[in-house]
């Protein structure tokens, strides 16, 4: 039986000539790609709204129009509440002592009301896009 030749030559420890020529520029190229990539906003960069005594604080939240925004809702109360906005098509429960992130799309200038489903008479607010 005749052994089959290897599919790939054994590594010689050297890069092929085209890669050797480009190797000195590789770190700079990788750095350029890393700096050009968009950096997503962290949750810490979010605009904060707190739930205190079944109310949203602040009740009026301003966000930049035409930009994606993260809204962090922190429930400092002892009961769960639900952040809900029919205008923004968002609905999310916030457990007592917990927080959530609401991702908002780029909004047109205007006002977008929100409320707490469990306490709609007191938990009310508005997001104003400017």
Secondary structure, 3 states (H helix, E strand, C coil): CCCCCCCCCCCCCCCCHHHHHHHHHHHHHHHHHHHHCCCCCCHHHCEEEEEECCEEECCEEEECCCCCEEEEEEECCCCCEEEEECCCCEEEEECCCCEEEEEECCCCCEEEEEEEHHHCCCCEEEEEEC
